Amino acid sequence: MPYVPSSKTPDKADDRIILDAAIKEMSNAIAKVSARHGYEGAFAGELNYVITRLLQEIPRELVRSNQINEELRYWIQPLMYGVLLDVALEHKRRVNVSYEAAQIVKSGDCYDTPYYTKLIEIVDPNYKHVGYQEVMVKRSEDTLNMDVIGNSTIGIFHGKAST
């Protein structure tokens, strides 16, 4: 989670407002340029280009604004790679894993290794569906062919485990 101050932080910073305006403009430009290519995945090339150019331009701007002395220093590169890796891992965890859970519910799971994760359904006190959580389990006949472990095996209700 990027720790960029917002209207929720104690100092009521406008950092996100400033950055979000630029992000919206860049997103619009990427969508406009990629539409010219006529296929759904065309934006990936433009996104790659924008990230590549940002990685080069940010150090230059930091030099121009006297925040750093040189645009190319060893310590800058690991910071950039760390941010890129963190963004990728965070996006995988926060977005892709949720999508994968939806696809497991829709089409079924495919893992049958000695240990795996299975979904459990989370419900509110009225047993209304809230979402899913992964649970790590050892392969067993009880769970092997289940896409979602339901309350007949293990259920989570009101924050308490029941069997």
C-alpha positions in Angstrom: 0.0 0.0 0.0 1.6 3.3 -1.1 1.7 5.6 1.9 0.8 8.8 0.1 -0.8 11.5 2.3 -4.5 12.3 1.6 -7.4 14.2 3.0 -7.6 11.4 5.6 -4.1 12.1 7.1 -3.7 14.4 10.0 -2.3 17.2 7.9 -5.1 16.9 5.3 -2.5 16.8 2.5 -3.5 17.1 -1.2 -0.7 14.8 -2.5 -3.2 12.3 -3.9 -5.3 14.9 -5.5 -2.3 16.3 -7.4 -1.0 12.8 -8.4 -4.5 11.5 -9.3 -5.0 14.3 -11.8 -1.8 13.5 -13.6 -2.6 9.7 -13.4 -6.1 10.3 -14.9 -4.5 12.4 -17.7 -1.9 9.7 -18.4 -4.5 6.9 -18.3 -6.6 8.8 -20.8 -3.6 9.2 -23.1 -2.8 5.5 -22.9 -6.4 4.6 -23.7 -6.5 7.0 -26.6 -3.2 5.8 -28.1 -3.9 2.1 -27.6 -7.3 2.4 -29.2 -5.6 3.1 -32.5 -4.2 -0.5 -32.5 -7.6 -2.2 -32.5 -7.0 -5.0 -30.0 -7.8 -5.2 -26.2 -4.2 -5.8 -25.0 -2.7 -2.9 -26.9 -2.5 -0.7 -23.8 0.2 -2.9 -22.4 2.8 -1.5 -24.8 1.8 2.0 -23.9 1.9 1.3 -20.2 5.3 -0.3 -20.5 6.5 2.8 -22.4 5.1 5.2 -19.8 6.7 3.3 -16.9 10.0 3.1 -18.7 9.9 6.9 -19.4 8.9 7.7 -15.8 11.9 5.6 -14.5 14.1 7.9 -16.6 12.4 11.2 -16.1 11.9 11.1 -12.3 15.6 11.2 -11.5 16.1 14.0 -14.0 13.3 16.0 -12.4 14.7 15.4 -8.9 18.0 16.8 -10.1 16.3 19.8 -11.7 14.5 20.5 -8.4 17.7 20.1 -6.4 16.4 17.0 -4.5 19.3 14.8 -5.6 22.6 15.6 -7.2 22.9 13.1 -10.0 20.3 11.3 -12.0 22.1 8.0 -12.2 23.5 6.6 -9.0 23.6 3.0 -7.8 21.2 3.6 -4.9 18.5 5.0 -7.2 18.2 1.8 -9.2 17.4 -0.5 -6.3 14.8 2.0 -5.1 13.2 1.9 -8.5 13.3 -1.9 -8.8 12.0 -2.2 -5.3 9.0 0.1 -6.1 8.3 -1.8 -9.3 8.5 -5.2 -7.5 6.3 -3.9 -4.7 3.7 -2.6 -7.1 3.6 -5.9 -8.9 3.4 -8.0 -5.8 0.8 -5.7 -4.1 -1.4 -5.7 -7.3 -1.2 -9.5 -7.5 -2.2 -9.8 -3.8 -4.9 -7.2 -3.8 -6.5 -7.6 -7.2 -5.5 -10.8 -9.0 -6.0 -13.1 -6.0 -9.6 -11.8 -5.6 -10.2 -12.4 -9.3 -8.7 -15.9 -9.0 -11.1 -16.7 -6.2 -14.0 -15.5 -8.3 -12.8 -17.8 -11.1 -12.5 -20.8 -8.7 -16.1 -20.3 -7.7 -17.2 -19.9 -11.3 -15.2 -22.7 -13.0 -13.7 -24.8 -10.2 -10.3 -25.2 -8.7 -7.4 -27.2 -10.2 -4.9 -27.7 -7.4 -4.4 -31.1 -5.9 -0.9 -30.9 -4.4 -0.1 -32.3 -0.9 -0.8 -28.8 0.6 -3.0 -26.2 -1.0 -5.3 -23.3 -0.3 -9.1 -23.6 -0.4 -11.7 -20.9 -0.2 -14.0 -20.6 2.7 -17.1 -18.4 2.4 -17.4 -15.5 4.9 -21.0 -14.6 5.9 -22.4 -11.8 8.1 -24.5 -12.5 11.2 -27.5 -13.0 9.0 -25.6 -15.5 6.9 -25.5 -13.1 3.9 -22.4 -13.6 1.7 -19.6 -11.2 2.4 -16.7 -12.7 0.5 -14.1 -15.5 0.6 -10.9 -16.1 2.5 -8.2 -18.6 1.7 -7.3 -21.3 4.2 -4.2 -23.5 3.9 -5.0 -27.2 4.2 -3.3 -30.5 3.8 -4.8 -32.5 0.9 -7.6 -34.8 2.1 -10.6 -36.6 0.6 -12.8 -34.2 2.5 -11.4 -31.1 0.7 -9.9 -32.4 -2.5 -12.9 -31.9 -4.7 -14.3 -28.9 -3.0 -13.9 -25.5 -4.6 -15.3 -23.7 -1.6 -15.2 -25.3 1.8 -18.8 -24.9 3.0 -20.4 -25.1 6.4 -20.8 -28.9 6.1 -17.0 -29.2 6.7 -15.7 -26.0 8.1 -17.6 -22.8 8.2 -16.7 -19.4 9.5 -19.6 -17.6 11.1 -19.5 -14.5 13.3 -15.7 -14.8 13.4 -15.8 -18.2 15.1 -14.8 -21.5 13.5 -17.4 -24.2 13.6 -17.4 -27.8 12.3 
